[in-house]
Amino acid sequence: MLSVSDASAIIQQNQLTLPTETVPLTNATGRVLRETVRADRDFPPFDRVAMDGIAIRYTDYETGQRTFQVAGMQRAGQEQQQLSDAGTCLEAMTGAMLPADADTIVRYEDISITDGWATVLVDSIQAGQSIHFRATDRRAGDELLPIGTRLDATQIAVAASVGMAILTVTALPRVALISTGDELVDVATTPLPYQIRRSNTYMLRTALTSVGITATLHHIVDDEAALESELTTLLATHDVLILSGGVSAGKADFVPDVLAKLGVQKQFHKVAQRPGKPLWFGTVVETTPKTVFALPGNPVSTVLCAYRYVLPYLRASLGLAAAPAYYAQLTAPVTFPADLTYFIPVRLTSEPDGRTLAHPLPGSGSADFANLLDADAFLELPASQGQFGAGDVFRVWPTR
């Protein structure tokens, strides 16, 4: 069996090469940018009033003047006004251009205005205060959003501010999620005593939305001919197939043999880990590149493999940087003597001193789906150890 690190490396070596497409700015949320967005002018594009108040010449204040005749008003969105006469001021609104010949803003809170005269009430005025000077933030031509940025609300606002009504992004892969098994019935069906409702593909579909992908849902019974027929169609119409179930050593676990028959090249089958040991990964390279993940059907195994392998693979294929690595400290000792990497569900808490604590939730095995309701992540405990002490720190793979 492969180690976890070797399995992860093989998966990442087979990333999809996805084309680009253009989308309207209004449809770009969550997409991965494939062009550089640059400032089309200085940020801000003019000396900008940063506080409501009056605009003055600092030299007037510096020479002792405290009362200024109000000569007009500079509003936001209005052409620049001129502070023409010495000893006068203009009222100026936040966001407005700084009036010509003015160089300092005094807040309304620091003045009183009576009969058209503004009196400064404080003795702590600084030259240039309350002004957001031109090009303070960025200059025209500066890079604002690099290739590989996932566009959230802030990035969308930045793109809008420089007139990017159309954006070039990574085309989304076509992903099919396939549950297998005679024991599985539809969510809306009342199961018989020997049946259970399908849940893994719904979990996977939700997990994939974290990288902006919407997948189709399918179910195939444990029949070799049915698997071959339906997987043939799905391989022809999708870039990524993610199966759940049918990859262990049971007599009805036909998935590996059927995939081989369909020309999917096995990259590996089985990883030295618990849960999720039967994980299968393969590719089609002869024609249009395809990727196939066949995950163990036990729910906890499916969840672990999705967050440890599938999502990092899809992030990389979309052009996103790897998610930051997070670490947490065990709060109780754990014993796991098997020579396998152990992914234990944990509840995470944050301490005032900055530590993240991992509270182990071992549950009752890879079928204990309900145990994940209390878990925030899996803690990755290395195969090189069998005893893990309270206070030891390991990497976590968040599931929330």
Contacts in CASP RR format, 6 or more apart in sequence:
PFRMAT RR
TARGET T0000
AUTHOR 0000-0000-0000
METHOD contacts of the structure
MODEL  1
MLSVSDASAIIQQNQLTLPTETVPLTNATGRVLRETVRADRDFPPFDRVA
MDGIAIRYTDYETGQRTFQVAGMQRAGQEQQQLSDAGTCLEAMTGAMLPA
DADTIVRYEDISITDGWATVLVDSIQAGQSIHFRATDRRAGDELLPIGTR
LDATQIAVAASVGMAILTVTALPRVALISTGDELVDVATTPLPYQIRRSN
TYMLRTALTSVGITATLHHIVDDEAALESELTTLLATHDVLILSGGVSAG
KADFVPDVLAKLGVQKQFHKVAQRPGKPLWFGTVVETTPKTVFALPGNPV
STVLCAYRYVLPYLRASLGLAAAPAYYAQLTAPVTFPADLTYFIPVRLTS
EPDGRTLAHPLPGSGSADFANLLDADAFLELPASQGQFGAGDVFRVWPTR
1 270 0 8 1.000
1 271 0 8 1.000
1 272 0 8 1.000
1 277 0 8 1.000
2 10 0 8 1.000
2 268 0 8 1.000
2 270 0 8 1.000
2 271 0 8 1.000
2 272 0 8 1.000
3 271 0 8 1.000
3 272 0 8 1.000
3 341 0 8 1.000
3 383 0 8 1.000
4 271 0 8 1.000
4 272 0 8 1.000
4 273 0 8 1.000
4 308 0 8 1.000
4 341 0 8 1.000
4 380 0 8 1.000
4 383 0 8 1.000
7 268 0 8 1.000
7 271 0 8 1.000
7 279 0 8 1.000
7 281 0 8 1.000
7 309 0 8 1.000
8 308 0 8 1.000
8 309 0 8 1.000
8 312 0 8 1.000
10 267 0 8 1.000
10 268 0 8 1.000
10 281 0 8 1.000
11 267 0 8 1.000
11 281 0 8 1.000
11 309 0 8 1.000
11 312 0 8 1.000
11 313 0 8 1.000
12 312 0 8 1.000
12 313 0 8 1.000
12 316 0 8 1.000
14 267 0 8 1.000
14 281 0 8 1.000
14 282 0 8 1.000
14 283 0 8 1.000
14 291 0 8 1.000
15 313 0 8 1.000
15 316 0 8 1.000
15 317 0 8 1.000
16 173 0 8 1.000
16 239 0 8 1.000
16 240 0 8 1.000
16 289 0 8 1.000
16 291 0 8 1.000
16 317 0 8 1.000
17 289 0 8 1.000
17 317 0 8 1.000
18 170 0 8 1.000
18 171 0 8 1.000
18 172 0 8 1.000
18 173 0 8 1.000
18 239 0 8 1.000
18 317 0 8 1.000
18 318 0 8 1.000
19 170 0 8 1.000
19 171 0 8 1.000
20 34 0 8 1.000
20 168 0 8 1.000
20 169 0 8 1.000
20 170 0 8 1.000
20 171 0 8 1.000
21 168 0 8 1.000
21 169 0 8 1.000
21 170 0 8 1.000
21 171 0 8 1.000
22 166 0 8 1.000
22 167 0 8 1.000
22 168 0 8 1.000
22 169 0 8 1.000
23 31 0 8 1.000
23 166 0 8 1.000
23 167 0 8 1.000
23 169 0 8 1.000
24 165 0 8 1.000
24 166 0 8 1.000
24 167 0 8 1.000
25 156 0 8 1.000
25 159 0 8 1.000
25 160 0 8 1.000
25 164 0 8 1.000
25 165 0 8 1.000
25 166 0 8 1.000
25 167 0 8 1.000
28 151 0 8 1.000
28 156 0 8 1.000
28 159 0 8 1.000
28 167 0 8 1.000
28 169 0 8 1.000
29 151 0 8 1.000
29 152 0 8 1.000
29 153 0 8 1.000
29 156 0 8 1.000
30 150 0 8 1.000
30 151 0 8 1.000
30 152 0 8 1.000
30 212 0 8 1.000
31 150 0 8 1.000
31 151 0 8 1.000
31 167 0 8 1.000
31 169 0 8 1.000
31 170 0 8 1.000
31 172 0 8 1.000
31 212 0 8 1.000
32 148 0 8 1.000
32 149 0 8 1.000
32 150 0 8 1.000
32 151 0 8 1.000
32 169 0 8 1.000
32 170 0 8 1.000
32 318 0 8 1.000
32 319 0 8 1.000
32 320 0 8 1.000
33 145 0 8 1.000
33 146 0 8 1.000
33 147 0 8 1.000
33 148 0 8 1.000
33 149 0 8 1.000
33 150 0 8 1.000
33 151 0 8 1.000
33 155 0 8 1.000
33 167 0 8 1.000
33 168 0 8 1.000
33 169 0 8 1.000
34 147 0 8 1.000
34 148 0 8 1.000
34 168 0 8 1.000
34 169 0 8 1.000
34 170 0 8 1.000
35 147 0 8 1.000
35 167 0 8 1.000
35 168 0 8 1.000
36 143 0 8 1.000
36 145 0 8 1.000
36 146 0 8 1.000
36 147 0 8 1.000
37 143 0 8 1.000
37 144 0 8 1.000
37 145 0 8 1.000
37 158 0 8 1.000
37 159 0 8 1.000
37 162 0 8 1.000
37 164 0 8 1.000
37 167 0 8 1.000
38 141 0 8 1.000
38 142 0 8 1.000
38 143 0 8 1.000
38 144 0 8 1.000
38 162 0 8 1.000
39 138 0 8 1.000
39 139 0 8 1.000
39 140 0 8 1.000
39 141 0 8 1.000
39 142 0 8 1.000
39 144 0 8 1.000
39 162 0 8 1.000
40 140 0 8 1.000
40 141 0 8 1.000
40 162 0 8 1.000
40 163 0 8 1.000
41 140 0 8 1.000
42 134 0 8 1.000
42 135 0 8 1.000
42 138 0 8 1.000
42 139 0 8 1.000
42 140 0 8 1.000
43 135 0 8 1.000
43 136 0 8 1.000
43 137 0 8 1.000
43 138 0 8 1.000
43 139 0 8 1.000
43 142 0 8 1.000
44 132 0 8 1.000
44 133 0 8 1.000
44 134 0 8 1.000
44 135 0 8 1.000
44 136 0 8 1.000
44 137 0 8 1.000
45 134 0 8 1.000
46 80 0 8 1.000
46 97 0 8 1.000
46 98 0 8 1.000
46 134 0 8 1.000
47 97 0 8 1.000
47 98 0 8 1.000
47 131 0 8 1.000
47 132 0 8 1.000
47 133 0 8 1.000
47 134 0 8 1.000
48 95 0 8 1.000
48 96 0 8 1.000
48 97 0 8 1.000
48 98 0 8 1.000
48 131 0 8 1.000
48 132 0 8 1.000
48 133 0 8 1.000
48 134 0 8 1.000
49 55 0 8 1.000
49 74 0 8 1.000
49 76 0 8 1.000
49 92 0 8 1.000
49 93 0 8 1.000
49 94 0 8 1.000
49 95 0 8 1.000
49 96 0 8 1.000
49 97 0 8 1.000
49 98 0 8 1.000
49 105 0 8 1.000
49 130 0 8 1.000
49 131 0 8 1.000
49 132 0 8 1.000
50 94 0 8 1.000
50 95 0 8 1.000
50 105 0 8 1.000
50 130 0 8 1.000
50 131 0 8 1.000
50 132 0 8 1.000
51 94 0 8 1.000
51 105 0 8 1.000
51 107 0 8 1.000
51 130 0 8 1.000
52 92 0 8 1.000
52 93 0 8 1.000
52 94 0 8 1.000
52 107 0 8 1.000
52 108 0 8 1.000
53 91 0 8 1.000
53 92 0 8 1.000
53 93 0 8 1.000
53 105 0 8 1.000
53 106 0 8 1.000
53 107 0 8 1.000
53 108 0 8 1.000
53 111 0 8 1.000
53 130 0 8 1.000
54 68 0 8 1.000
54 70 0 8 1.000
54 89 0 8 1.000
54 90 0 8 1.000
54 91 0 8 1.000
54 92 0 8 1.000
54 105 0 8 1.000
54 106 0 8 1.000
54 108 0 8 1.000
54 111 0 8 1.000
54 118 0 8 1.000
55 74 0 8 1.000
55 83 0 8 1.000
55 89 0 8 1.000
55 90 0 8 1.000
55 91 0 8 1.000
55 92 0 8 1.000
55 98 0 8 1.000
55 99 0 8 1.000
55 102 0 8 1.000
55 104 0 8 1.000
55 105 0 8 1.000
56 68 0 8 1.000
56 83 0 8 1.000
56 87 0 8 1.000
56 89 0 8 1.000
56 102 0 8 1.000
56 103 0 8 1.000
56 104 0 8 1.000
56 105 0 8 1.000
56 106 0 8 1.000
57 83 0 8 1.000
57 86 0 8 1.000
57 87 0 8 1.000
57 101 0 8 1.000
57 102 0 8 1.000
57 103 0 8 1.000
57 104 0 8 1.000
58 103 0 8 1.000
58 104 0 8 1.000
58 125 0 8 1.000
58 127 0 8 1.000
58 128 0 8 1.000
60 68 0 8 1.000
60 86 0 8 1.000
60 87 0 8 1.000
61 104 0 8 1.000
61 120 0 8 1.000
61 125 0 8 1.000
62 127 0 8 1.000
65 87 0 8 1.000
66 119 0 8 1.000
66 120 0 8 1.000
67 117 0 8 1.000
67 118 0 8 1.000
67 119 0 8 1.000
67 120 0 8 1.000
68 87 0 8 1.000
68 88 0 8 1.000
68 89 0 8 1.000
68 117 0 8 1.000
68 118 0 8 1.000
68 119 0 8 1.000
68 120 0 8 1.000
69 85 0 8 1.000
69 87 0 8 1.000
69 88 0 8 1.000
69 89 0 8 1.000
69 116 0 8 1.000
69 117 0 8 1.000
69 118 0 8 1.000
70 88 0 8 1.000
70 89 0 8 1.000
70 90 0 8 1.000
70 91 0 8 1.000
70 113 0 8 1.000
70 116 0 8 1.000
70 117 0 8 1.000
70 118 0 8 1.000
71 83 0 8 1.000
71 84 0 8 1.000
71 85 0 8 1.000
71 88 0 8 1.000
71 89 0 8 1.000
71 90 0 8 1.000
72 81 0 8 1.000
72 90 0 8 1.000
72 91 0 8 1.000
73 81 0 8 1.000
73 90 0 8 1.000
73 91 0 8 1.000
73 92 0 8 1.000
73 93 0 8 1.000
74 80 0 8 1.000
74 81 0 8 1.000
74 90 0 8 1.000
74 91 0 8 1.000
74 92 0 8 1.000
74 93 0 8 1.000
74 96 0 8 1.000
74 97 0 8 1.000
74 98 0 8 1.000
74 99 0 8 1.000
75 93 0 8 1.000
75 96 0 8 1.000
76 93 0 8 1.000
76 94 0 8 1.000
76 95 0 8 1.000
76 96 0 8 1.000
77 95 0 8 1.000
77 96 0 8 1.000
77 97 0 8 1.000
78 96 0 8 1.000
78 97 0 8 1.000
79 97 0 8 1.000
80 97 0 8 1.000
80 98 0 8 1.000
80 99 0 8 1.000
80 100 0 8 1.000
81 90 0 8 1.000
81 97 0 8 1.000
81 99 0 8 1.000
81 100 0 8 1.000
82 99 0 8 1.000
82 100 0 8 1.000
82 101 0 8 1.000
83 89 0 8 1.000
83 90 0 8 1.000
83 99 0 8 1.000
83 100 0 8 1.000
83 101 0 8 1.000
83 102 0 8 1.000
84 101 0 8 1.000
89 102 0 8 1.000
89 106 0 8 1.000
89 118 0 8 1.000
90 99 0 8 1.000
90 102 0 8 1.000
91 118 0 8 1.000
92 98 0 8 1.000
92 99 0 8 1.000
92 102 0 8 1.000
92 105 0 8 1.000
98 105 0 8 1.000
98 131 0 8 1.000
103 127 0 8 1.000
103 128 0 8 1.000
103 131 0 8 1.000
104 125 0 8 1.000
104 126 0 8 1.000
104 127 0 8 1.000
104 128 0 8 1.000
104 129 0 8 1.000
104 130 0 8 1.000
104 131 0 8 1.000
105 128 0 8 1.000
105 129 0 8 1.000
105 130 0 8 1.000
105 131 0 8 1.000
106 118 0 8 1.000
106 120 0 8 1.000
106 125 0 8 1.000
106 129 0 8 1.000
106 130 0 8 1.000
107 130 0 8 1.000
110 120 0 8 1.000
110 121 0 8 1.000
110 122 0 8 1.000
110 125 0 8 1.000
111 118 0 8 1.000
111 119 0 8 1.000
111 120 0 8 1.000
111 121 0 8 1.000
112 118 0 8 1.000
112 119 0 8 1.000
112 121 0 8 1.000
113 119 0 8 1.000
138 144 0 8 1.000
144 158 0 8 1.000
144 162 0 8 1.000
145 151 0 8 1.000
145 155 0 8 1.000
145 158 0 8 1.000
145 159 0 8 1.000
148 170 0 8 1.000
148 319 0 8 1.000
148 320 0 8 1.000
148 321 0 8 1.000
149 155 0 8 1.000
150 320 0 8 1.000
151 159 0 8 1.000
151 167 0 8 1.000
151 169 0 8 1.000
159 167 0 8 1.000
170 318 0 8 1.000
170 319 0 8 1.000
172 212 0 8 1.000
172 213 0 8 1.000
172 214 0 8 1.000
172 318 0 8 1.000
173 213 0 8 1.000
173 238 0 8 1.000
173 239 0 8 1.000
173 240 0 8 1.000
173 314 0 8 1.000
173 317 0 8 1.000
173 318 0 8 1.000
174 216 0 8 1.000
174 237 0 8 1.000
174 238 0 8 1.000
174 239 0 8 1.000
174 240 0 8 1.000
175 208 0 8 1.000
175 213 0 8 1.000
175 215 0 8 1.000
175 216 0 8 1.000
175 238 0 8 1.000
175 239 0 8 1.000
175 240 0 8 1.000
175 241 0 8 1.000
175 242 0 8 1.000
175 314 0 8 1.000
176 215 0 8 1.000
176 216 0 8 1.000
176 218 0 8 1.000
176 234 0 8 1.000
176 237 0 8 1.000
176 238 0 8 1.000
176 240 0 8 1.000
176 241 0 8 1.000
176 242 0 8 1.000
177 201 0 8 1.000
177 204 0 8 1.000
177 205 0 8 1.000
177 208 0 8 1.000
177 215 0 8 1.000
177 216 0 8 1.000
177 217 0 8 1.000
177 218 0 8 1.000
177 242 0 8 1.000
177 244 0 8 1.000
178 201 0 8 1.000
178 218 0 8 1.000
178 219 0 8 1.000
178 220 0 8 1.000
178 230 0 8 1.000
178 231 0 8 1.000
178 234 0 8 1.000
178 241 0 8 1.000
178 242 0 8 1.000
178 243 0 8 1.000
178 244 0 8 1.000
179 198 0 8 1.000
179 200 0 8 1.000
179 201 0 8 1.000
179 217 0 8 1.000
179 218 0 8 1.000
179 219 0 8 1.000
179 220 0 8 1.000
179 243 0 8 1.000
179 244 0 8 1.000
179 245 0 8 1.000
180 219 0 8 1.000
180 220 0 8 1.000
180 221 0 8 1.000
180 222 0 8 1.000
180 227 0 8 1.000
180 243 0 8 1.000
180 244 0 8 1.000
180 245 0 8 1.000
180 246 0 8 1.000
180 255 0 8 1.000
181 219 0 8 1.000
181 220 0 8 1.000
181 221 0 8 1.000
181 222 0 8 1.000
181 245 0 8 1.000
181 246 0 8 1.000
181 252 0 8 1.000
182 221 0 8 1.000
182 222 0 8 1.000
182 252 0 8 1.000
183 194 0 8 1.000
183 195 0 8 1.000
183 196 0 8 1.000
184 195 0 8 1.000
184 196 0 8 1.000
184 197 0 8 1.000
184 198 0 8 1.000
184 219 0 8 1.000
185 191 0 8 1.000
185 192 0 8 1.000
185 195 0 8 1.000
185 196 0 8 1.000
185 197 0 8 1.000
185 198 0 8 1.000
186 197 0 8 1.000
186 198 0 8 1.000
186 219 0 8 1.000
187 197 0 8 1.000
187 198 0 8 1.000
187 199 0 8 1.000
187 202 0 8 1.000
189 197 0 8 1.000
191 197 0 8 1.000
198 219 0 8 1.000
199 299 0 8 1.000
199 369 0 8 1.000
200 244 0 8 1.000
200 245 0 8 1.000
200 295 0 8 1.000
200 297 0 8 1.000
200 299 0 8 1.000
200 302 0 8 1.000
201 217 0 8 1.000
201 218 0 8 1.000
201 219 0 8 1.000
201 244 0 8 1.000
202 217 0 8 1.000
203 299 0 8 1.000
203 302 0 8 1.000
203 303 0 8 1.000
203 306 0 8 1.000
204 215 0 8 1.000
204 242 0 8 1.000
204 244 0 8 1.000
204 302 0 8 1.000
204 306 0 8 1.000
204 310 0 8 1.000
205 214 0 8 1.000
205 215 0 8 1.000
205 217 0 8 1.000
207 306 0 8 1.000
207 307 0 8 1.000
207 310 0 8 1.000
207 311 0 8 1.000
208 214 0 8 1.000
208 215 0 8 1.000
208 311 0 8 1.000
208 314 0 8 1.000
210 311 0 8 1.000
211 311 0 8 1.000
211 314 0 8 1.000
211 315 0 8 1.000
211 318 0 8 1.000
211 320 0 8 1.000
213 314 0 8 1.000
215 242 0 8 1.000
216 238 0 8 1.000
218 230 0 8 1.000
218 234 0 8 1.000
220 226 0 8 1.000
220 227 0 8 1.000
220 230 0 8 1.000
220 231 0 8 1.000
222 246 0 8 1.000
222 252 0 8 1.000
222 254 0 8 1.000
223 254 0 8 1.000
224 254 0 8 1.000
224 257 0 8 1.000
224 258 0 8 1.000
227 254 0 8 1.000
227 255 0 8 1.000
227 258 0 8 1.000
228 258 0 8 1.000
228 261 0 8 1.000
228 262 0 8 1.000
231 241 0 8 1.000
231 258 0 8 1.000
231 259 0 8 1.000
231 262 0 8 1.000
232 262 0 8 1.000
234 241 0 8 1.000
235 241 0 8 1.000
235 262 0 8 1.000
235 264 0 8 1.000
235 284 0 8 1.000
235 290 0 8 1.000
235 292 0 8 1.000
238 290 0 8 1.000
239 288 0 8 1.000
239 289 0 8 1.000
239 290 0 8 1.000
239 291 0 8 1.000
240 290 0 8 1.000
240 291 0 8 1.000
240 292 0 8 1.000
240 293 0 8 1.000
240 314 0 8 1.000
241 290 0 8 1.000
241 291 0 8 1.000
241 292 0 8 1.000
241 293 0 8 1.000
242 292 0 8 1.000
242 293 0 8 1.000
242 295 0 8 1.000
242 310 0 8 1.000
243 255 0 8 1.000
243 292 0 8 1.000
243 293 0 8 1.000
243 294 0 8 1.000
243 295 0 8 1.000
244 295 0 8 1.000
244 296 0 8 1.000
244 297 0 8 1.000
244 302 0 8 1.000
245 253 0 8 1.000
245 255 0 8 1.000
245 294 0 8 1.000
245 295 0 8 1.000
245 296 0 8 1.000
245 297 0 8 1.000
246 252 0 8 1.000
246 253 0 8 1.000
246 254 0 8 1.000
246 255 0 8 1.000
246 294 0 8 1.000
246 297 0 8 1.000
247 253 0 8 1.000
247 255 0 8 1.000
247 256 0 8 1.000
247 269 0 8 1.000
247 278 0 8 1.000
247 279 0 8 1.000
247 280 0 8 1.000
247 294 0 8 1.000
247 295 0 8 1.000
247 296 0 8 1.000
247 297 0 8 1.000
248 278 0 8 1.000
248 296 0 8 1.000
249 278 0 8 1.000
255 280 0 8 1.000
255 294 0 8 1.000
256 266 0 8 1.000
256 269 0 8 1.000
256 280 0 8 1.000
256 294 0 8 1.000
259 266 0 8 1.000
259 280 0 8 1.000
259 282 0 8 1.000
259 292 0 8 1.000
259 294 0 8 1.000
260 266 0 8 1.000
263 284 0 8 1.000
263 286 0 8 1.000
264 282 0 8 1.000
264 283 0 8 1.000
264 284 0 8 1.000
264 290 0 8 1.000
264 292 0 8 1.000
265 282 0 8 1.000
265 283 0 8 1.000
265 284 0 8 1.000
265 285 0 8 1.000
266 280 0 8 1.000
266 281 0 8 1.000
266 282 0 8 1.000
267 281 0 8 1.000
267 282 0 8 1.000
267 283 0 8 1.000
268 279 0 8 1.000
268 280 0 8 1.000
268 281 0 8 1.000
268 282 0 8 1.000
269 278 0 8 1.000
269 279 0 8 1.000
269 280 0 8 1.000
269 281 0 8 1.000
270 277 0 8 1.000
270 278 0 8 1.000
270 279 0 8 1.000
270 280 0 8 1.000
271 277 0 8 1.000
271 279 0 8 1.000
272 339 0 8 1.000
272 340 0 8 1.000
272 341 0 8 1.000
272 383 0 8 1.000
273 279 0 8 1.000
273 304 0 8 1.000
273 340 0 8 1.000
273 341 0 8 1.000
273 342 0 8 1.000
273 343 0 8 1.000
274 336 0 8 1.000
274 338 0 8 1.000
274 340 0 8 1.000
274 341 0 8 1.000
274 342 0 8 1.000
274 343 0 8 1.000
274 366 0 8 1.000
275 296 0 8 1.000
275 298 0 8 1.000
275 300 0 8 1.000
275 301 0 8 1.000
275 304 0 8 1.000
275 343 0 8 1.000
275 365 0 8 1.000
275 366 0 8 1.000
276 295 0 8 1.000
276 296 0 8 1.000
276 298 0 8 1.000
276 301 0 8 1.000
276 304 0 8 1.000
276 305 0 8 1.000
276 366 0 8 1.000
277 296 0 8 1.000
277 301 0 8 1.000
277 340 0 8 1.000
278 296 0 8 1.000
278 301 0 8 1.000
279 293 0 8 1.000
279 294 0 8 1.000
279 295 0 8 1.000
279 296 0 8 1.000
279 301 0 8 1.000
279 305 0 8 1.000
279 309 0 8 1.000
280 292 0 8 1.000
280 293 0 8 1.000
280 294 0 8 1.000
280 295 0 8 1.000
281 291 0 8 1.000
281 292 0 8 1.000
281 293 0 8 1.000
281 294 0 8 1.000
281 309 0 8 1.000
282 291 0 8 1.000
282 292 0 8 1.000
282 293 0 8 1.000
283 289 0 8 1.000
283 290 0 8 1.000
283 291 0 8 1.000
283 292 0 8 1.000
284 290 0 8 1.000
284 291 0 8 1.000
284 292 0 8 1.000
291 313 0 8 1.000
293 305 0 8 1.000
293 309 0 8 1.000
293 310 0 8 1.000
293 313 0 8 1.000
295 301 0 8 1.000
295 302 0 8 1.000
295 305 0 8 1.000
295 306 0 8 1.000
295 310 0 8 1.000
296 302 0 8 1.000
296 305 0 8 1.000
296 366 0 8 1.000
298 365 0 8 1.000
298 366 0 8 1.000
298 367 0 8 1.000
299 366 0 8 1.000
299 367 0 8 1.000
299 368 0 8 1.000
299 369 0 8 1.000
299 372 0 8 1.000
300 345 0 8 1.000
300 365 0 8 1.000
300 366 0 8 1.000
300 367 0 8 1.000
300 368 0 8 1.000
300 369 0 8 1.000
300 371 0 8 1.000
300 372 0 8 1.000
301 366 0 8 1.000
303 372 0 8 1.000
303 399 0 8 1.000
304 343 0 8 1.000
304 378 0 8 1.000
304 397 0 8 1.000
307 378 0 8 1.000
307 397 0 8 1.000
307 398 0 8 1.000
307 399 0 8 1.000
308 343 0 8 1.000
308 378 0 8 1.000
308 380 0 8 1.000
308 397 0 8 1.000
312 322 0 8 1.000
312 323 0 8 1.000
315 321 0 8 1.000
315 322 0 8 1.000
315 323 0 8 1.000
316 322 0 8 1.000
325 395 0 8 1.000
326 356 0 8 1.000
326 377 0 8 1.000
326 395 0 8 1.000
326 396 0 8 1.000
326 398 0 8 1.000
327 356 0 8 1.000
327 393 0 8 1.000
327 394 0 8 1.000
327 395 0 8 1.000
327 396 0 8 1.000
328 346 0 8 1.000
328 348 0 8 1.000
328 356 0 8 1.000
328 357 0 8 1.000
328 358 0 8 1.000
328 377 0 8 1.000
328 379 0 8 1.000
328 393 0 8 1.000
328 394 0 8 1.000
328 396 0 8 1.000
329 355 0 8 1.000
329 356 0 8 1.000
329 357 0 8 1.000
329 358 0 8 1.000
329 391 0 8 1.000
329 392 0 8 1.000
329 393 0 8 1.000
330 358 0 8 1.000
330 360 0 8 1.000
330 379 0 8 1.000
330 388 0 8 1.000
330 389 0 8 1.000
330 390 0 8 1.000
330 391 0 8 1.000
330 392 0 8 1.000
330 393 0 8 1.000
330 394 0 8 1.000
331 357 0 8 1.000
331 358 0 8 1.000
331 359 0 8 1.000
331 360 0 8 1.000
331 390 0 8 1.000
331 391 0 8 1.000
332 359 0 8 1.000
332 360 0 8 1.000
332 389 0 8 1.000
332 390 0 8 1.000
333 387 0 8 1.000
333 388 0 8 1.000
333 389 0 8 1.000
333 390 0 8 1.000
334 342 0 8 1.000
334 344 0 8 1.000
334 360 0 8 1.000
334 362 0 8 1.000
334 381 0 8 1.000
334 387 0 8 1.000
334 388 0 8 1.000
334 389 0 8 1.000
335 386 0 8 1.000
335 387 0 8 1.000
335 388 0 8 1.000
336 342 0 8 1.000
336 344 0 8 1.000
336 381 0 8 1.000
336 386 0 8 1.000
336 388 0 8 1.000
337 386 0 8 1.000
339 383 0 8 1.000
340 383 0 8 1.000
341 380 0 8 1.000
341 381 0 8 1.000
341 382 0 8 1.000
341 383 0 8 1.000
342 380 0 8 1.000
342 381 0 8 1.000
342 383 0 8 1.000
343 378 0 8 1.000
343 379 0 8 1.000
343 380 0 8 1.000
343 381 0 8 1.000
343 397 0 8 1.000
344 360 0 8 1.000
344 361 0 8 1.000
344 362 0 8 1.000
344 378 0 8 1.000
344 379 0 8 1.000
344 381 0 8 1.000
345 360 0 8 1.000
345 361 0 8 1.000
345 362 0 8 1.000
345 363 0 8 1.000
345 371 0 8 1.000
345 372 0 8 1.000
345 374 0 8 1.000
345 375 0 8 1.000
345 377 0 8 1.000
345 378 0 8 1.000
345 379 0 8 1.000
346 358 0 8 1.000
346 359 0 8 1.000
346 360 0 8 1.000
346 361 0 8 1.000
346 375 0 8 1.000
346 376 0 8 1.000
346 377 0 8 1.000
346 378 0 8 1.000
346 379 0 8 1.000
346 396 0 8 1.000
347 358 0 8 1.000
347 359 0 8 1.000
347 361 0 8 1.000
347 374 0 8 1.000
347 375 0 8 1.000
347 376 0 8 1.000
348 356 0 8 1.000
348 357 0 8 1.000
348 358 0 8 1.000
348 359 0 8 1.000
348 376 0 8 1.000
348 377 0 8 1.000
348 396 0 8 1.000
348 398 0 8 1.000
349 356 0 8 1.000
349 357 0 8 1.000
349 359 0 8 1.000
350 356 0 8 1.000
350 357 0 8 1.000
351 357 0 8 1.000
356 396 0 8 1.000
358 377 0 8 1.000
358 379 0 8 1.000
358 394 0 8 1.000
358 396 0 8 1.000
360 379 0 8 1.000
361 371 0 8 1.000
361 374 0 8 1.000
361 375 0 8 1.000
363 371 0 8 1.000
364 371 0 8 1.000
365 371 0 8 1.000
372 399 0 8 1.000
375 399 0 8 1.000
376 398 0 8 1.000
376 399 0 8 1.000
376 400 0 8 1.000
377 396 0 8 1.000
377 397 0 8 1.000
377 398 0 8 1.000
377 399 0 8 1.000
377 400 0 8 1.000
378 396 0 8 1.000
378 397 0 8 1.000
378 399 0 8 1.000
379 394 0 8 1.000
379 395 0 8 1.000
379 396 0 8 1.000
380 394 0 8 1.000
380 395 0 8 1.000
380 396 0 8 1.000
380 397 0 8 1.000
381 388 0 8 1.000
381 394 0 8 1.000
382 394 0 8 1.000
388 394 0 8 1.000
END
